Amino acid sequence: MSDAAGGRITSFAAAENGLPPKMEDSGTGQGMETIKDVIFGSVAGMIGKMIEYPFDTVKVRLQSQPDYLSPRYTGPVDCFRQSIHAEGLRGLYRGISAPLVGAAIETSSLFFSYRIAQDVFKATLRPPTQGVPLPFSALVACGAASGAFTSLLLTPIELVKCQMQVPLSTSLLRRTGPFKIIASIIRHHGIFGLWHGQLGTLIRETGGSAAWFGSYEGVSALFRKHDTRSAASPSANLESKPPLPIYQQLLAGATAGVSYNFVFYPADTIKSRMQTEGVEPGSNVRRTFWASGKALWRQQGIKGMYRGCGITVVRAAPSSAFIFAIYEGLRNWWGRGP
């Protein structure tokens, strides 16, 4: 994301060129950067969600299997097979409307708040300077702050998504859309009921976003270190250094996706169980994060905490790779102009 005057250099593109984001000189510049964060982040997030959504549906179904029954699915492949047999391929995309909105909000919010967090760090840790990169630890902290902010926007969307993803045979919501689900939640639990599972989302997004941005920045820095094009002209202006090749951007993005999903996966599992517990007919269960976690640990141990993790990591790699590549591509295209 860009903090440079003129709006061309993003935090990642700047990192590829050896530059940190620069402080904006005007409110107009900041406003334009916000618009670009929202538009480009939304496009990248929605495309990434289309790629990963069937795998996410399988993950939620594996995570939300009841404690008191034998597992309905033996694994991801069996879940895919049963789901397609019962509902067809369309069933794996059931409830995608809310996640598409959520992906647009999440990704644009992550990029926007990551840029703002870097501005704050530069303003508080030292006087703003041109061409001096933030330390890696500060970038990781900015990623964590970005995730914490985004979690507040994401929890209601994920609550609706999870309730629409549970199997048809166990849900009264099979003939309802997201708006009816929202109305039902508010009617039974009030407006704050939409934030059921917030602690799980906060833990996942704070730690996961730190790993997401940190991994991307770290892998990109490693590629730049061995970039013969940059080494061949060490005296060149940093802004004129060539960006990383697309395959290296994809690899860095894929690494980020794997890191994001694996490190704090148990928090996501507990959150998904919390957000699907009240879906059964006549059920009004609303357990806390810690109560849900303890119940899962007693019943299934560490294996239950990581149920569905494999398929999540598999779908996260290409999705995250395309998110970063599309976002950076749009940024570079905008910067070149007509």
C-alpha positions as CSV (number, residue, x, y, z in Angstrom):
1,M,0.0,0.0,0.0
2,S,1.2,3.4,-0.8
3,D,2.2,6.2,1.4
4,A,4.4,7.9,-1.3
5,A,3.4,11.2,-2.8
6,G,1.6,10.6,-6.1
7,G,0.3,7.3,-4.7
8,R,2.4,4.9,-6.8
9,I,4.5,2.9,-4.2
10,T,2.6,0.5,-2.0
11,S,4.0,-0.8,1.2
12,F,4.8,-4.1,-0.6
13,A,5.9,-2.5,-3.8
14,A,8.0,-0.1,-1.7
15,A,9.5,-3.0,0.1
16,E,10.3,-4.6,-3.2
17,N,12.1,-1.4,-4.2
18,G,13.8,-1.2,-0.8
19,L,11.7,1.7,0.4
20,P,9.3,2.2,3.3
21,P,6.0,3.9,2.9
22,K,6.3,7.7,3.0
23,M,4.2,10.0,5.0
24,E,1.5,11.8,2.9
25,D,1.9,15.5,2.4
26,S,-1.7,16.3,2.2
27,G,-5.2,15.1,3.1
28,T,-5.9,14.7,-0.6
29,G,-3.1,12.3,-0.9
30,Q,-4.3,10.2,2.1
31,G,-7.8,10.2,0.7
32,M,-6.6,8.9,-2.7
33,E,-4.6,6.2,-1.0
34,T,-7.7,5.2,1.0
35,I,-9.7,4.9,-2.1
36,K,-7.1,2.8,-3.8
37,D,-6.8,0.5,-0.7
38,V,-10.6,0.0,-0.7
39,I,-11.0,-0.6,-4.5
40,F,-7.9,-2.7,-5.1
41,G,-8.2,-4.6,-1.8
42,S,-11.8,-5.3,-2.5
43,V,-11.2,-6.7,-6.0
44,A,-8.3,-8.8,-4.8
45,G,-10.2,-10.1,-1.8
46,M,-13.3,-11.1,-3.8
47,I,-11.3,-13.0,-6.4
48,G,-9.4,-14.8,-3.7
49,K,-12.6,-15.7,-2.0
50,M,-14.0,-17.2,-5.2
51,I,-11.0,-19.4,-5.4
52,E,-11.0,-20.6,-1.9
53,Y,-14.7,-20.7,-0.9
54,P,-15.5,-24.4,-1.6
55,F,-12.5,-25.4,0.5
56,D,-13.7,-23.0,3.3
57,T,-17.1,-24.7,3.3
58,V,-15.5,-28.0,3.8
59,K,-13.3,-26.6,6.6
60,V,-16.3,-25.2,8.4
61,R,-18.2,-28.5,8.1
62,L,-15.3,-30.4,9.5
63,Q,-14.8,-27.9,12.4
64,S,-18.5,-27.8,13.4
65,Q,-19.1,-31.5,13.8
66,P,-20.9,-32.0,17.2
67,D,-18.9,-33.3,20.2
68,Y,-21.5,-35.8,21.2
69,L,-21.8,-37.7,17.9
70,S,-19.4,-39.7,15.8
71,P,-17.7,-37.5,13.1
72,R,-19.9,-37.3,10.1
73,Y,-16.9,-36.9,7.8
74,T,-13.7,-39.0,7.9
75,G,-11.7,-36.2,6.3
76,P,-11.7,-33.4,3.7
77,V,-12.1,-35.7,0.7
78,D,-15.0,-37.5,2.3
79,C,-16.6,-34.2,3.2
80,F,-16.2,-33.0,-0.5
81,R,-17.7,-36.3,-1.7
82,Q,-20.7,-36.2,0.7
83,S,-21.4,-32.5,0.1
84,I,-21.3,-32.8,-3.7
85,H,-23.5,-36.0,-3.6
86,A,-26.1,-34.3,-1.4
87,E,-26.1,-30.7,-2.8
88,G,-24.0,-30.7,-5.9
89,L,-21.1,-28.3,-6.6
90,R,-23.5,-25.4,-6.0
91,G,-23.8,-26.5,-2.4
92,L,-20.2,-25.8,-1.8
93,Y,-20.8,-22.2,-2.8
94,R,-23.9,-21.8,-0.6
95,G,-23.8,-18.6,1.4
96,I,-21.1,-17.0,-0.7
97,S,-22.8,-13.6,-0.9
98,A,-21.9,-12.6,2.7
99,P,-18.3,-13.9,2.4
100,L,-17.8,-12.0,-0.8
101,V,-18.8,-8.8,1.0
102,G,-16.7,-9.9,3.9
103,A,-13.6,-10.6,1.7
104,A,-13.9,-7.1,0.1
105,I,-14.2,-5.5,3.6
106,E,-11.5,-7.7,5.2
107,T,-8.8,-7.3,2.5
108,S,-9.3,-3.6,1.9
109,S,-9.4,-3.0,5.7
110,L,-6.2,-5.0,6.2
111,F,-4.3,-3.1,3.5
112,F,-5.7,0.3,4.6
113,S,-5.1,-0.2,8.3
114,Y,-1.6,-1.7,7.7
115,R,-0.7,1.5,5.9
116,I,-2.1,3.7,8.6
117,A,-0.3,1.7,11.3
118,Q,3.0,2.2,9.5
119,D,2.3,5.9,9.4
120,V,1.7,5.9,13.1
121,F,4.9,3.9,13.8
122,K,7.0,6.3,11.7
123,A,5.5,9.3,13.5
124,T,6.0,7.9,17.0
125,L,9.2,5.9,16.8
126,R,11.3,8.6,15.0
127,P,10.8,11.8,13.0
128,P,9.4,10.9,9.6
129,T,12.3,10.4,7.1
130,Q,12.4,9.5,3.5
131,G,14.0,6.2,2.4
132,V,14.5,4.7,5.8
133,P,12.6,1.4,6.1
134,L,10.8,0.3,9.2
135,P,12.4,-2.6,11.0
136,F,10.8,-6.0,10.4
137,S,9.5,-6.2,14.0
138,A,7.6,-2.9,13.4
139,L,6.0,-4.3,10.2
140,V,4.9,-7.4,12.1
141,A,3.4,-5.2,14.8
142,C,1.6,-3.1,12.1
143,G,0.2,-6.4,10.8
144,A,-1.1,-7.3,14.2
145,A,-2.8,-3.9,14.6
146,S,-4.3,-4.2,11.2
147,G,-5.8,-7.6,12.1
148,A,-7.2,-6.4,15.4
149,F,-9.0,-3.6,13.7
150,T,-10.3,-5.8,10.9
151,S,-11.7,-8.4,13.3
152,L,-14.4,-5.9,14.5
153,L,-15.7,-5.7,10.9
154,L,-15.3,-9.4,10.1
155,T,-17.0,-11.2,13.0
156,P,-20.7,-10.5,12.0
157,I,-19.9,-11.4,8.4
158,E,-18.3,-14.7,9.5
159,L,-21.2,-15.5,11.8
160,V,-23.6,-15.3,8.9
161,K,-21.2,-17.2,6.6
162,C,-20.7,-20.1,9.1
163,Q,-24.4,-20.5,9.7
164,M,-25.1,-20.7,6.0
165,Q,-22.3,-23.3,5.4
166,V,-23.4,-26.0,7.8
167,P,-25.0,-29.0,6.1
168,L,-28.6,-28.7,4.9
169,S,-29.9,-31.6,6.9
170,T,-28.9,-30.0,10.2
171,S,-30.1,-26.5,9.6
172,L,-33.4,-24.7,9.7
173,L,-31.7,-21.9,7.7
174,R,-31.4,-23.8,4.5
175,R,-34.2,-21.8,2.8
176,T,-33.2,-18.5,4.2
177,G,-30.7,-15.9,3.1
178,P,-28.2,-13.8,5.0
179,F,-30.7,-11.0,5.8
180,K,-33.1,-13.4,7.5
181,I,-30.2,-14.9,9.5
182,I,-29.2,-11.4,10.6
183,A,-32.7,-10.6,11.6
184,S,-33.0,-13.8,13.5
185,I,-29.8,-13.2,15.4
186,I,-30.8,-9.7,16.4
187,R,-34.3,-10.8,17.4
188,H,-33.0,-13.5,19.7
189,H,-29.7,-12.0,20.9
190,G,-29.8,-8.3,20.2
191,I,-27.5,-6.3,18.0
192,F,-24.4,-7.4,19.9
193,G,-25.3,-11.0,19.1
194,L,-23.7,-10.4,15.7
195,W,-20.3,-10.3,17.4
196,H,-20.7,-13.8,18.9
197,G,-17.2,-15.3,18.5
198,Q,-15.4,-12.0,18.5
199,L,-12.6,-13.2,20.8
200,G,-11.8,-16.0,18.4
201,T,-11.8,-13.7,15.4
202,L,-9.6,-11.2,17.3
203,I,-7.0,-13.8,18.2
204,R,-7.0,-15.3,14.8
205,E,-6.8,-11.9,12.9
206,T,-4.3,-10.3,15.3
207,G,-1.8,-13.2,15.2
208,G,-2.7,-14.3,11.7
209,S,-2.3,-10.8,10.1
210,A,1.0,-10.4,11.9
211,A,2.1,-13.7,10.3
212,W,0.5,-12.8,7.0
213,F,2.2,-9.4,6.4
214,G,5.3,-10.5,8.2
215,S,5.7,-13.6,6.0
216,Y,5.1,-11.6,2.8
217,E,7.6,-8.9,3.8
218,G,10.2,-11.4,5.0
219,V,10.1,-13.6,1.9
220,S,10.1,-10.6,-0.4
221,A,13.1,-9.2,1.5
222,L,14.9,-12.6,1.0
223,F,14.2,-12.5,-2.7
224,R,15.4,-8.9,-3.0
225,K,18.6,-9.8,-1.2
226,H,19.4,-12.3,-4.0
227,D,18.1,-10.1,-6.8
228,T,20.9,-9.8,-9.3
229,R,19.2,-6.9,-11.0
230,S,19.4,-4.8,-7.9
231,A,22.9,-6.0,-7.1
232,A,24.1,-4.9,-10.5
233,S,23.2,-1.3,-9.9
234,P,23.6,-0.7,-6.1
235,S,23.9,3.1,-6.6
236,A,20.6,3.4,-8.5
237,N,17.8,5.4,-7.0
238,L,15.8,3.0,-4.8
239,E,12.5,3.9,-6.5
240,S,14.0,2.9,-9.9
241,K,14.8,-0.6,-8.8
242,P,12.7,-3.2,-10.6
243,P,9.9,-4.9,-8.8
244,L,10.0,-8.6,-8.0
245,P,9.0,-11.0,-10.7
246,I,5.4,-12.2,-10.6
247,Y,6.4,-15.7,-9.6
248,Q,8.3,-14.4,-6.6
249,Q,5.3,-12.2,-5.6
250,L,3.1,-15.3,-5.9
251,L,5.5,-17.4,-3.7
252,A,5.7,-14.7,-1.1
253,G,1.9,-14.4,-1.1
254,A,1.4,-18.2,-0.8
255,T,3.8,-18.3,2.1
256,A,1.9,-15.6,3.8
257,G,-1.4,-17.5,3.3
258,V,0.0,-20.7,4.9
259,S,1.4,-18.8,7.8
260,Y,-1.8,-16.9,8.5
261,N,-3.9,-20.0,8.6
262,F,-1.7,-22.5,10.4
263,V,-0.3,-20.4,13.3
264,F,-3.6,-19.6,15.0
265,Y,-5.9,-22.2,13.5
266,P,-7.3,-23.5,16.9
267,A,-8.8,-20.1,17.5
268,D,-10.6,-20.3,14.2
269,T,-11.8,-23.8,15.0
270,I,-13.3,-22.6,18.3
271,K,-14.8,-19.6,16.6
272,S,-16.5,-21.7,13.9
273,R,-18.0,-24.0,16.5
274,M,-19.3,-21.1,18.5
275,Q,-20.9,-19.6,15.5
276,T,-22.7,-22.8,14.4
277,E,-23.8,-24.2,17.8
278,G,-27.2,-22.4,17.7
279,V,-28.1,-23.5,14.3
280,E,-29.8,-26.8,15.3
281,P,-33.7,-26.7,15.6
282,G,-34.7,-25.6,19.1
283,S,-31.1,-24.8,20.1
284,N,-30.2,-21.6,21.8
285,V,-26.6,-22.5,22.8
286,R,-24.3,-19.5,23.1
287,R,-21.1,-20.8,24.8
288,T,-18.1,-18.5,25.5
289,F,-14.8,-18.9,23.7
290,W,-13.2,-20.6,26.6
291,A,-16.1,-22.9,27.3
292,S,-16.2,-24.0,23.7
293,G,-12.4,-24.5,23.7
294,K,-12.5,-26.6,26.8
295,A,-15.3,-28.8,25.5
296,L,-13.5,-29.4,22.3
297,W,-10.3,-30.2,24.0
298,R,-12.0,-32.7,26.3
299,Q,-13.8,-34.4,23.5
300,Q,-11.2,-34.4,20.7
301,G,-7.9,-33.1,22.0
302,I,-5.3,-31.4,19.8
303,K,-6.6,-33.3,16.8
304,G,-10.0,-31.6,17.1
305,M,-8.3,-28.2,17.4
306,Y,-6.7,-28.7,14.0
307,R,-9.5,-30.5,12.2
308,G,-9.7,-29.2,8.7
309,C,-6.3,-27.5,8.9
310,G,-4.8,-29.4,6.0
311,I,-7.4,-28.3,3.5
312,T,-7.4,-24.8,4.9
313,V,-3.7,-24.4,4.3
314,V,-4.0,-25.9,0.8
315,R,-6.7,-23.4,-0.3
316,A,-4.9,-20.5,1.5
317,A,-1.7,-20.7,-0.5
318,P,-3.2,-19.9,-4.0
319,S,-5.8,-17.6,-2.6
320,S,-3.3,-15.4,-0.7
321,A,-0.9,-15.5,-3.6
322,F,-3.5,-14.1,-6.0
323,I,-4.6,-11.5,-3.5
324,F,-1.1,-10.0,-3.2
325,A,-0.4,-10.3,-6.9
326,I,-3.7,-8.7,-8.0
327,Y,-3.4,-5.9,-5.4
328,E,0.1,-5.1,-6.4
329,G,-0.7,-5.4,-10.1
330,L,-3.5,-2.9,-9.8
331,R,-1.3,-0.6,-7.8
332,N,1.4,-0.7,-10.4
333,W,-1.1,-0.3,-13.3
334,W,-2.6,2.8,-11.6
335,G,0.9,4.2,-11.0
336,R,1.9,3.9,-14.7
337,G,-1.1,5.9,-15.7
338,P,-2.3,6.3,-19.3
